[in-house]
Amino acid sequence: TGITDFAAAAEAMAVRVREAGSEVLTGARVTGLVDDGGTWVLETRCGPLRARALVNCAGLHADRVANLIRESM
């Protein structure tokens, strides 16, 4: 077990993601996922998004997002 400053850890990861040329979106509720052969197409409230990798940080809803991933595979 351990204690961490989640906000600081998340911001440090976001900085690295942005430095690598990607973006971090918050509040983009995922409503569906499609595996498009090497990329993911995420249906969100902000419109469709494409990604090569996903990080599930949905908190109490992480199980729902994980189920969307399993269902699309």
PyMOL Python script that loads the backbone (N, CA, C, O; Angstrom):
from pymol import cmd

cmd.read_pdbstr("""\
ATOM      1  N   THR A   1       0.826  -1.173   0.000  1.00  0.00           N
ATOM      2  CA  THR A   1       0.000   0.000   0.000  1.00  0.00           C
ATOM      3  C   THR A   1       0.870   1.236   0.000  1.00  0.00           C
ATOM      4  O   THR A   1       2.056   1.185   0.326  1.00  0.00           O
ATOM      5  N   GLY A   2       0.270   2.329  -0.366  1.00  0.00           N
ATOM      6  CA  GLY A   2       0.997   3.588  -0.375  1.00  0.00           C
ATOM      7  C   GLY A   2       0.043   4.743  -0.530  1.00  0.00           C
ATOM      8  O   GLY A   2      -1.125   4.572  -0.876  1.00  0.00           O
ATOM      9  N   ILE A   3       0.551   5.893  -0.274  1.00  0.00           N
ATOM     10  CA  ILE A   3      -0.231   7.120  -0.413  1.00  0.00           C
ATOM     11  C   ILE A   3       0.468   7.978  -1.452  1.00  0.00           C
ATOM     12  O   ILE A   3       1.689   8.130  -1.427  1.00  0.00           O
ATOM     13  N   THR A   4      -0.309   8.533  -2.361  1.00  0.00           N
ATOM     14  CA  THR A   4       0.267   9.368  -3.405  1.00  0.00           C
ATOM     15  C   THR A   4      -0.586  10.611  -3.608  1.00  0.00           C
ATOM     16  O   THR A   4      -1.766  10.634  -3.260  1.00  0.00           O
ATOM     17  N   ASP A   5       0.010  11.609  -4.158  1.00  0.00           N
ATOM     18  CA  ASP A   5      -0.711  12.813  -4.541  1.00  0.00           C
ATOM     19  C   ASP A   5      -1.202  12.576  -5.967  1.00  0.00           C
ATOM     20  O   ASP A   5      -0.473  12.830  -6.926  1.00  0.00           O
ATOM     21  N   PHE A   6      -2.438  12.089  -6.108  1.00  0.00           N
ATOM     22  CA  PHE A   6      -2.950  11.696  -7.416  1.00  0.00           C
ATOM     23  C   PHE A   6      -2.921  12.857  -8.401  1.00  0.00           C
ATOM     24  O   PHE A   6      -2.552  12.675  -9.561  1.00  0.00           O
ATOM     25  N   ALA A   7      -3.306  14.047  -7.953  1.00  0.00           N
ATOM     26  CA  ALA A   7      -3.336  15.195  -8.872  1.00  0.00           C
ATOM     27  C   ALA A   7      -1.945  15.479  -9.433  1.00  0.00           C
ATOM     28  O   ALA A   7      -1.801  15.766 -10.622  1.00  0.00           O
ATOM     29  N   ALA A   8      -0.932  15.400  -8.591  1.00  0.00           N
ATOM     30  CA  ALA A   8       0.442  15.655  -9.050  1.00  0.00           C
ATOM     31  C   ALA A   8       0.907  14.548  -9.991  1.00  0.00           C
ATOM     32  O   ALA A   8       1.557  14.829 -10.997  1.00  0.00           O
ATOM     33  N   ALA A   9       0.583  13.292  -9.678  1.00  0.00           N
ATOM     34  CA  ALA A   9       0.978  12.171 -10.538  1.00  0.00           C
ATOM     35  C   ALA A   9       0.282  12.271 -11.898  1.00  0.00           C
ATOM     36  O   ALA A   9       0.914  12.054 -12.933  1.00  0.00           O
ATOM     37  N   ALA A  10      -1.008  12.596 -11.903  1.00  0.00           N
ATOM     38  CA  ALA A  10      -1.755  12.726 -13.158  1.00  0.00           C
ATOM     39  C   ALA A  10      -1.212  13.881 -13.991  1.00  0.00           C
ATOM     40  O   ALA A  10      -1.098  13.759 -15.211  1.00  0.00           O
ATOM     41  N   GLU A  11      -0.880  14.992 -13.358  1.00  0.00           N
ATOM     42  CA  GLU A  11      -0.341  16.128 -14.102  1.00  0.00           C
ATOM     43  C   GLU A  11       1.024  15.795 -14.694  1.00  0.00           C
ATOM     44  O   GLU A  11       1.323  16.202 -15.816  1.00  0.00           O
ATOM     45  N   ALA A  12       1.857  15.059 -13.957  1.00  0.00           N
ATOM     46  CA  ALA A  12       3.172  14.656 -14.480  1.00  0.00           C
ATOM     47  C   ALA A  12       3.004  13.755 -15.701  1.00  0.00           C
ATOM     48  O   ALA A  12       3.746  13.893 -16.674  1.00  0.00           O
ATOM     49  N   MET A  13       2.037  12.831 -15.665  1.00  0.00           N
ATOM     50  CA  MET A  13       1.780  11.975 -16.823  1.00  0.00           C
ATOM     51  C   MET A  13       1.254  12.799 -17.989  1.00  0.00           C
ATOM     52  O   MET A  13       1.640  12.568 -19.135  1.00  0.00           O
ATOM     53  N   ALA A  14       0.368  13.766 -17.706  1.00  0.00           N
ATOM     54  CA  ALA A  14      -0.190  14.609 -18.759  1.00  0.00           C
ATOM     55  C   ALA A  14       0.905  15.426 -19.451  1.00  0.00           C
ATOM     56  O   ALA A  14       0.875  15.607 -20.668  1.00  0.00           O
ATOM     57  N   VAL A  15       1.856  15.909 -18.680  1.00  0.00           N
ATOM     58  CA  VAL A  15       2.971  16.669 -19.262  1.00  0.00           C
ATOM     59  C   VAL A  15       3.737  15.795 -20.241  1.00  0.00           C
ATOM     60  O   VAL A  15       4.068  16.238 -21.341  1.00  0.00           O
ATOM     61  N   ARG A  16       4.020  14.559 -19.850  1.00  0.00           N
ATOM     62  CA  ARG A  16       4.756  13.647 -20.742  1.00  0.00           C
ATOM     63  C   ARG A  16       3.960  13.325 -22.001  1.00  0.00           C
ATOM     64  O   ARG A  16       4.518  13.264 -23.097  1.00  0.00           O
ATOM     65  N   VAL A  17       2.669  13.123 -21.845  1.00  0.00           N
ATOM     66  CA  VAL A  17       1.814  12.832 -23.000  1.00  0.00           C
ATOM     67  C   VAL A  17       1.837  14.009 -23.971  1.00  0.00           C
ATOM     68  O   VAL A  17       1.974  13.822 -25.180  1.00  0.00           O
ATOM     69  N   ARG A  18       1.702  15.219 -23.436  1.00  0.00           N
ATOM     70  CA  ARG A  18       1.708  16.409 -24.302  1.00  0.00           C
ATOM     71  C   ARG A  18       3.058  16.612 -24.964  1.00  0.00           C
ATOM     72  O   ARG A  18       3.126  16.989 -26.134  1.00  0.00           O
ATOM     73  N   GLU A  19       4.139  16.366 -24.224  1.00  0.00           N
ATOM     74  CA  GLU A  19       5.479  16.501 -24.800  1.00  0.00           C
ATOM     75  C   GLU A  19       5.702  15.514 -25.941  1.00  0.00           C
ATOM     76  O   GLU A  19       6.504  15.773 -26.839  1.00  0.00           O
ATOM     77  N   ALA A  20       4.999  14.390 -25.911  1.00  0.00           N
ATOM     78  CA  ALA A  20       5.118  13.380 -26.962  1.00  0.00           C
ATOM     79  C   ALA A  20       4.215  13.702 -28.158  1.00  0.00           C
ATOM     80  O   ALA A  20       4.177  12.949 -29.131  1.00  0.00           O
ATOM     81  N   GLY A  21       3.490  14.823 -28.082  1.00  0.00           N
ATOM     82  CA  GLY A  21       2.667  15.239 -29.214  1.00  0.00           C
ATOM     83  C   GLY A  21       1.226  14.792 -29.162  1.00  0.00           C
ATOM     84  O   GLY A  21       0.496  14.942 -30.141  1.00  0.00           O
ATOM     85  N   SER A  22       0.802  14.244 -28.032  1.00  0.00           N
ATOM     86  CA  SER A  22      -0.589  13.819 -27.890  1.00  0.00           C
ATOM     87  C   SER A  22      -1.331  14.802 -27.004  1.00  0.00           C
ATOM     88  O   SER A  22      -0.764  15.786 -26.529  1.00  0.00           O
ATOM     89  N   GLU A  23      -2.598  14.521 -26.793  1.00  0.00           N
ATOM     90  CA  GLU A  23      -3.379  15.413 -25.947  1.00  0.00           C
ATOM     91  C   GLU A  23      -4.098  14.635 -24.863  1.00  0.00           C
ATOM     92  O   GLU A  23      -4.327  13.431 -24.987  1.00  0.00           O
ATOM     93  N   VAL A  24      -4.447  15.333 -23.810  1.00  0.00           N
ATOM     94  CA  VAL A  24      -5.183  14.765 -22.687  1.00  0.00           C
ATOM     95  C   VAL A  24      -6.537  15.454 -22.659  1.00  0.00           C
ATOM     96  O   VAL A  24      -6.617  16.681 -22.620  1.00  0.00           O
ATOM     97  N   LEU A  25      -7.597  14.662 -22.680  1.00  0.00           N
ATOM     98  CA  LEU A  25      -8.944  15.213 -22.621  1.00  0.00           C
ATOM     99  C   LEU A  25      -9.598  14.799 -21.310  1.00  0.00           C
ATOM    100  O   LEU A  25      -9.475  13.652 -20.881  1.00  0.00           O
ATOM    101  N   THR A  26     -10.279  15.721 -20.691  1.00  0.00           N
ATOM    102  CA  THR A  26     -11.066  15.396 -19.506  1.00  0.00           C
ATOM    103  C   THR A  26     -12.523  15.723 -19.801  1.00  0.00           C
ATOM    104  O   THR A  26     -12.818  16.599 -20.614  1.00  0.00           O
ATOM    105  N   GLY A  27     -13.408  15.035 -19.155  1.00  0.00           N
ATOM    106  CA  GLY A  27     -14.824  15.279 -19.362  1.00  0.00           C
ATOM    107  C   GLY A  27     -15.347  14.759 -20.695  1.00  0.00           C
ATOM    108  O   GLY A  27     -16.455  15.113 -21.100  1.00  0.00           O
ATOM    109  N   ALA A  28     -14.574  13.929 -21.381  1.00  0.00           N
ATOM    110  CA  ALA A  28     -14.993  13.368 -22.668  1.00  0.00           C
ATOM    111  C   ALA A  28     -15.545  11.969 -22.409  1.00  0.00           C
ATOM    112  O   ALA A  28     -14.885  10.972 -22.700  1.00  0.00           O
ATOM    113  N   ARG A  29     -16.739  11.901 -21.868  1.00  0.00           N
ATOM    114  CA  ARG A  29     -17.344  10.635 -21.500  1.00  0.00           C
ATOM    115  C   ARG A  29     -17.361   9.671 -22.680  1.00  0.00           C
ATOM    116  O   ARG A  29     -17.854  10.001 -23.758  1.00  0.00           O
ATOM    117  N   VAL A  30     -16.820   8.483 -22.465  1.00  0.00           N
ATOM    118  CA  VAL A  30     -16.777   7.451 -23.507  1.00  0.00           C
ATOM    119  C   VAL A  30     -18.100   6.700 -23.495  1.00  0.00           C
ATOM    120  O   VAL A  30     -18.526   6.184 -22.462  1.00  0.00           O
ATOM    121  N   THR A  31     -18.748   6.647 -24.661  1.00  0.00           N
ATOM    122  CA  THR A  31     -20.030   5.948 -24.775  1.00  0.00           C
ATOM    123  C   THR A  31     -19.916   4.690 -25.618  1.00  0.00           C
ATOM    124  O   THR A  31     -20.838   3.875 -25.640  1.00  0.00           O
ATOM    125  N   GLY A  32     -18.793   4.520 -26.316  1.00  0.00           N
ATOM    126  CA  GLY A  32     -18.589   3.322 -27.116  1.00  0.00           C
ATOM    127  C   GLY A  32     -17.161   3.253 -27.610  1.00  0.00           C
ATOM    128  O   GLY A  32     -16.480   4.272 -27.721  1.00  0.00           O
ATOM    129  N   LEU A  33     -16.708   2.038 -27.908  1.00  0.00           N
ATOM    130  CA  LEU A  33     -15.354   1.798 -28.404  1.00  0.00           C
ATOM    131  C   LEU A  33     -15.402   0.826 -29.557  1.00  0.00           C
ATOM    132  O   LEU A  33     -16.207  -0.105 -29.565  1.00  0.00           O
ATOM    133  N   VAL A  34     -14.531   1.045 -30.540  1.00  0.00           N
ATOM    134  CA  VAL A  34     -14.394   0.120 -31.663  1.00  0.00           C
ATOM    135  C   VAL A  34     -12.910  -0.117 -31.891  1.00  0.00           C
ATOM    136  O   VAL A  34     -12.136   0.834 -31.998  1.00  0.00           O
ATOM    137  N   ASP A  35     -12.510  -1.382 -31.966  1.00  0.00           N
ATOM    138  CA  ASP A  35     -11.135  -1.738 -32.317  1.00  0.00           C
ATOM    139  C   ASP A  35     -11.052  -1.695 -33.836  1.00  0.00           C
ATOM    140  O   ASP A  35     -11.695  -2.486 -34.526  1.00  0.00           O
ATOM    141  N   ASP A  36     -10.260  -0.770 -34.344  1.00  0.00           N
ATOM    142  CA  ASP A  36     -10.173  -0.554 -35.788  1.00  0.00           C
ATOM    143  C   ASP A  36      -8.847  -1.074 -36.340  1.00  0.00           C
ATOM    144  O   ASP A  36      -8.231  -0.432 -37.191  1.00  0.00           O
ATOM    145  N   GLY A  37      -8.407  -2.237 -35.854  1.00  0.00           N
ATOM    146  CA  GLY A  37      -7.192  -2.857 -36.366  1.00  0.00           C
ATOM    147  C   GLY A  37      -5.937  -2.051 -36.100  1.00  0.00           C
ATOM    148  O   GLY A  37      -5.298  -1.586 -37.044  1.00  0.00           O
ATOM    149  N   GLY A  38      -5.574  -1.875 -34.865  1.00  0.00           N
ATOM    150  CA  GLY A  38      -4.367  -1.136 -34.510  1.00  0.00           C
ATOM    151  C   GLY A  38      -4.637   0.219 -33.898  1.00  0.00           C
ATOM    152  O   GLY A  38      -3.753   0.805 -33.274  1.00  0.00           O
ATOM    153  N   THR A  39      -5.839   0.722 -34.064  1.00  0.00           N
ATOM    154  CA  THR A  39      -6.245   1.954 -33.389  1.00  0.00           C
ATOM    155  C   THR A  39      -7.622   1.739 -32.775  1.00  0.00           C
ATOM    156  O   THR A  39      -8.369   0.844 -33.170  1.00  0.00           O
ATOM    157  N   TRP A  40      -7.929   2.566 -31.820  1.00  0.00           N
ATOM    158  CA  TRP A  40      -9.249   2.555 -31.194  1.00  0.00           C
ATOM    159  C   TRP A  40     -10.013   3.767 -31.687  1.00  0.00           C
ATOM    160  O   TRP A  40      -9.446   4.849 -31.839  1.00  0.00           O
ATOM    161  N   VAL A  41     -11.290   3.585 -31.934  1.00  0.00           N
ATOM    162  CA  VAL A  41     -12.183   4.708 -32.206  1.00  0.00           C
ATOM    163  C   VAL A  41     -13.090   4.807 -30.990  1.00  0.00           C
ATOM    164  O   VAL A  41     -13.857   3.893 -30.687  1.00  0.00           O
ATOM    165  N   LEU A  42     -12.986   5.925 -30.306  1.00  0.00           N
ATOM    166  CA  LEU A  42     -13.783   6.156 -29.108  1.00  0.00           C
ATOM    167  C   LEU A  42     -14.932   7.084 -29.450  1.00  0.00           C
ATOM    168  O   LEU A  42     -14.719   8.176 -29.977  1.00  0.00           O
ATOM    169  N   GLU A  43     -16.138   6.657 -29.155  1.00  0.00           N
ATOM    170  CA  GLU A  43     -17.295   7.524 -29.277  1.00  0.00           C
ATOM    171  C   GLU A  43     -17.407   8.265 -27.947  1.00  0.00           C
ATOM    172  O   GLU A  43     -17.520   7.640 -26.892  1.00  0.00           O
ATOM    173  N   THR A  44     -17.377   9.598 -27.998  1.00  0.00           N
ATOM    174  CA  THR A  44     -17.423  10.396 -26.776  1.00  0.00           C
ATOM    175  C   THR A  44     -18.435  11.508 -26.918  1.00  0.00           C
ATOM    176  O   THR A  44     -18.965  11.755 -28.001  1.00  0.00           O
ATOM    177  N   ARG A  45     -18.696  12.177 -25.803  1.00  0.00           N
ATOM    178  CA  ARG A  45     -19.571  13.348 -25.827  1.00  0.00           C
ATOM    179  C   ARG A  45     -18.961  14.462 -26.670  1.00  0.00           C
ATOM    180  O   ARG A  45     -19.674  15.344 -27.150  1.00  0.00           O
ATOM    181  N   CYS A  46     -17.649  14.422 -26.849  1.00  0.00           N
ATOM    182  CA  CYS A  46     -16.937  15.450 -27.635  1.00  0.00           C
ATOM    183  C   CYS A  46     -16.800  15.048 -29.093  1.00  0.00           C
ATOM    184  O   CYS A  46     -16.127  15.737 -29.859  1.00  0.00           O
ATOM    185  N   GLY A  47     -17.426  13.945 -29.492  1.00  0.00           N
ATOM    186  CA  GLY A  47     -17.295  13.438 -30.851  1.00  0.00           C
ATOM    187  C   GLY A  47     -16.331  12.271 -30.889  1.00  0.00           C
ATOM    188  O   GLY A  47     -15.734  11.937 -29.866  1.00  0.00           O
ATOM    189  N   PRO A  48     -16.161  11.639 -32.045  1.00  0.00           N
ATOM    190  CA  PRO A  48     -15.286  10.468 -32.146  1.00  0.00           C
ATOM    191  C   PRO A  48     -13.815  10.872 -32.047  1.00  0.00           C
ATOM    192  O   PRO A  48     -13.399  11.919 -32.546  1.00  0.00           O
ATOM    193  N   LEU A  49     -13.043  10.007 -31.388  1.00  0.00           N
ATOM    194  CA  LEU A  49     -11.601  10.207 -31.234  1.00  0.00           C
ATOM    195  C   LEU A  49     -10.881   8.935 -31.623  1.00  0.00           C
ATOM    196  O   LEU A  49     -11.407   7.839 -31.429  1.00  0.00           O
ATOM    197  N   ARG A  50      -9.674   9.067 -32.176  1.00  0.00           N
ATOM    198  CA  ARG A  50      -8.838   7.909 -32.519  1.00  0.00           C
ATOM    199  C   ARG A  50      -7.644   7.881 -31.589  1.00  0.00           C
ATOM    200  O   ARG A  50      -7.084   8.920 -31.239  1.00  0.00           O
ATOM    201  N   ALA A  51      -7.257   6.666 -31.190  1.00  0.00           N
ATOM    202  CA  ALA A  51      -6.106   6.515 -30.292  1.00  0.00           C
ATOM    203  C   ALA A  51      -5.415   5.186 -30.548  1.00  0.00           C
ATOM    204  O   ALA A  51      -6.062   4.187 -30.862  1.00  0.00           O
ATOM    205  N   ARG A  52      -4.086   5.184 -30.410  1.00  0.00           N
ATOM    206  CA  ARG A  52      -3.335   3.928 -30.490  1.00  0.00           C
ATOM    207  C   ARG A  52      -3.294   3.238 -29.144  1.00  0.00           C
ATOM    208  O   ARG A  52      -3.124   2.021 -29.078  1.00  0.00           O
ATOM    209  N   ALA A  53      -3.449   3.997 -28.069  1.00  0.00           N
ATOM    210  CA  ALA A  53      -3.403   3.431 -26.720  1.00  0.00           C
ATOM    211  C   ALA A  53      -4.448   4.122 -25.857  1.00  0.00           C
ATOM    212  O   ALA A  53      -4.808   5.275 -26.093  1.00  0.00           O
ATOM    213  N   LEU A  54      -4.921   3.406 -24.864  1.00  0.00           N
ATOM    214  CA  LEU A  54      -5.911   3.950 -23.936  1.00  0.00           C
ATOM    215  C   LEU A  54      -5.395   3.812 -22.514  1.00  0.00           C
ATOM    216  O   LEU A  54      -4.755   2.819 -22.168  1.00  0.00           O
ATOM    217  N   VAL A  55      -5.676   4.810 -21.699  1.00  0.00           N
ATOM    218  CA  VAL A  55      -5.415   4.741 -20.266  1.00  0.00           C
ATOM    219  C   VAL A  55      -6.753   4.965 -19.584  1.00  0.00           C
ATOM    220  O   VAL A  55      -7.366   6.021 -19.740  1.00  0.00           O
ATOM    221  N   ASN A  56      -7.199   3.987 -18.840  1.00  0.00           N
ATOM    222  CA  ASN A  56      -8.495   4.037 -18.189  1.00  0.00           C
ATOM    223  C   ASN A  56      -8.329   4.636 -16.795  1.00  0.00           C
ATOM    224  O   ASN A  56      -7.872   3.962 -15.872  1.00  0.00           O
ATOM    225  N   CYS A  57      -8.699   5.892 -16.651  1.00  0.00           N
ATOM    226  CA  CYS A  57      -8.661   6.589 -15.363  1.00  0.00           C
ATOM    227  C   CYS A  57     -10.061   7.073 -15.027  1.00  0.00           C
ATOM    228  O   CYS A  57     -10.261   8.243 -14.702  1.00  0.00           O
ATOM    229  N   ALA A  58     -11.015   6.180 -15.107  1.00  0.00           N
ATOM    230  CA  ALA A  58     -12.409   6.568 -14.942  1.00  0.00           C
ATOM    231  C   ALA A  58     -12.881   6.482 -13.499  1.00  0.00           C
ATOM    232  O   ALA A  58     -14.081   6.572 -13.240  1.00  0.00           O
ATOM    233  N   GLY A  59     -11.975   6.313 -12.568  1.00  0.00           N
ATOM    234  CA  GLY A  59     -12.356   6.290 -11.159  1.00  0.00           C
ATOM    235  C   GLY A  59     -13.390   5.222 -10.866  1.00  0.00           C
ATOM    236  O   GLY A  59     -13.200   4.053 -11.202  1.00  0.00           O
ATOM    237  N   LEU A  60     -14.466   5.619 -10.249  1.00  0.00           N
ATOM    238  CA  LEU A  60     -15.516   4.660  -9.880  1.00  0.00           C
ATOM    239  C   LEU A  60     -16.199   4.046 -11.105  1.00  0.00           C
ATOM    240  O   LEU A  60     -16.914   3.052 -10.983  1.00  0.00           O
ATOM    241  N   HIS A  61     -15.983   4.634 -12.276  1.00  0.00           N
ATOM    242  CA  HIS A  61     -16.583   4.113 -13.504  1.00  0.00           C
ATOM    243  C   HIS A  61     -15.584   3.288 -14.318  1.00  0.00           C
ATOM    244  O   HIS A  61     -15.890   2.896 -15.444  1.00  0.00           O
ATOM    245  N   ALA A  62     -14.406   3.021 -13.774  1.00  0.00           N
ATOM    246  CA  ALA A  62     -13.367   2.295 -14.510  1.00  0.00           C
ATOM    247  C   ALA A  62     -13.855   0.918 -14.959  1.00  0.00           C
ATOM    248  O   ALA A  62     -13.483   0.455 -16.038  1.00  0.00           O
ATOM    249  N   ASP A  63     -14.671   0.268 -14.156  1.00  0.00           N
ATOM    250  CA  ASP A  63     -15.177  -1.048 -14.552  1.00  0.00           C
ATOM    251  C   ASP A  63     -16.074  -0.941 -15.778  1.00  0.00           C
ATOM    252  O   ASP A  63     -16.059  -1.832 -16.627  1.00  0.00           O
ATOM    253  N   ARG A  64     -16.846   0.118 -15.888  1.00  0.00           N
ATOM    254  CA  ARG A  64     -17.720   0.299 -17.057  1.00  0.00           C
ATOM    255  C   ARG A  64     -16.900   0.524 -18.323  1.00  0.00           C
ATOM    256  O   ARG A  64     -17.223  -0.017 -19.381  1.00  0.00           O
ATOM    257  N   VAL A  65     -15.846   1.320 -18.215  1.00  0.00           N
ATOM    258  CA  VAL A  65     -14.985   1.553 -19.372  1.00  0.00           C
ATOM    259  C   VAL A  65     -14.260   0.264 -19.742  1.00  0.00           C
ATOM    260  O   VAL A  65     -14.139  -0.058 -20.924  1.00  0.00           O
ATOM    261  N   ALA A  66     -13.777  -0.476 -18.745  1.00  0.00           N
ATOM    262  CA  ALA A  66     -13.115  -1.756 -19.015  1.00  0.00           C
ATOM    263  C   ALA A  66     -14.065  -2.715 -19.723  1.00  0.00           C
ATOM    264  O   ALA A  66     -13.642  -3.444 -20.620  1.00  0.00           O
ATOM    265  N   ASN A  67     -15.330  -2.728 -19.341  1.00  0.00           N
ATOM    266  CA  ASN A  67     -16.310  -3.587 -20.011  1.00  0.00           C
ATOM    267  C   ASN A  67     -16.514  -3.160 -21.458  1.00  0.00           C
ATOM    268  O   ASN A  67     -16.680  -4.016 -22.327  1.00  0.00           O
ATOM    269  N   LEU A  68     -16.507  -1.859 -21.741  1.00  0.00           N
ATOM    270  CA  LEU A  68     -16.617  -1.387 -23.124  1.00  0.00           C
ATOM    271  C   LEU A  68     -15.437  -1.912 -23.945  1.00  0.00           C
ATOM    272  O   LEU A  68     -15.600  -2.322 -25.094  1.00  0.00           O
ATOM    273  N   ILE A  69     -14.244  -1.893 -23.335  1.00  0.00           N
ATOM    274  CA  ILE A  69     -13.054  -2.392 -24.032  1.00  0.00           C
ATOM    275  C   ILE A  69     -13.197  -3.876 -24.308  1.00  0.00           C
ATOM    276  O   ILE A  69     -12.968  -4.319 -25.433  1.00  0.00           O
ATOM    277  N   ARG A  70     -13.569  -4.648 -23.307  1.00  0.00           N
ATOM    278  CA  ARG A  70     -13.737  -6.101 -23.495  1.00  0.00           C
ATOM    279  C   ARG A  70     -14.784  -6.415 -24.556  1.00  0.00           C
ATOM    280  O   ARG A  70     -14.584  -7.307 -25.380  1.00  0.00           O
ATOM    281  N   GLU A  71     -15.893  -5.694 -24.541  1.00  0.00           N
ATOM    282  CA  GLU A  71     -16.956  -5.944 -25.498  1.00  0.00           C
ATOM    283  C   GLU A  71     -16.546  -5.633 -26.939  1.00  0.00           C
ATOM    284  O   GLU A  71     -17.095  -6.208 -27.879  1.00  0.00           O
ATOM    285  N   SER A  72     -15.590  -4.731 -27.110  1.00  0.00           N
ATOM    286  CA  SER A  72     -15.188  -4.350 -28.463  1.00  0.00           C
ATOM    287  C   SER A  72     -14.096  -5.232 -29.023  1.00  0.00           C
ATOM    288  O   SER A  72     -13.743  -5.103 -30.195  1.00  0.00           O
ATOM    289  N   MET A  73     -13.560  -6.114 -28.226  1.00  0.00           N
ATOM    290  CA  MET A  73     -12.456  -6.969 -28.690  1.00  0.00           C
ATOM    291  C   MET A  73     -12.993  -8.256 -29.292  1.00  0.00           C
ATOM    292  O   MET A  73     -12.216  -9.101 -29.737  1.00  0.00           O
TER     293      MET A  73
END
""", "prot")
cmd.dss("prot")
cmd.show_as("cartoon", "prot")
cmd.util.cbc("prot")
cmd.orient("prot")
